[in-house]
Amino acid sequence: MRAVVTEGTAKSASSIPGLMGKTGTAEFGTSVPPETHAWFVGVRGGIGFAVFVEGGGVGGRVAVPLAIRFLQALDAIAQPPGRL
């Protein structure tokens, strides 16, 4: 799962230390071509999480940027202002 982040479909999140995860694109419905849901499941430290975007398209392009924003917000909460 680390390789997905360092060199695979979630490479846009490679700057997040210790992040491991898996992207996905799940087809649904009867349209041709089928519509898709976008997802990313990840773990960093002791936190596991999932990002699911209904009808969102491709996981690496849609769900991963949302996961990055989530982790950045989590880091901001964990690091009080003025402390690095």
C-alpha positions, 0 to 999 in steps of 0.5 A: 500500500505504500507503493501506491502512494510513492509510485502509483495511482496516489502519487500526488499524496507522496509528500504525506509522510507514512501514508499508505493507501489504495485507490479505486474506481467502482463502476455502477449502473447500466450506462455505456460506458458505466458511471464510476464512484471514486474512492481512496482508503488509507492509513497513517500512523494509528488513523485509518480512513476512507474517502468515497465520492459517489459518481466521482469518477477516478479515485486517484484523480478525485478521492486522493486530493480530498484525502490530502486535504483531510490529512493536512487539516488533521495535521493542523489540528494536531500542531497548535499554532507556533509549534512545529 
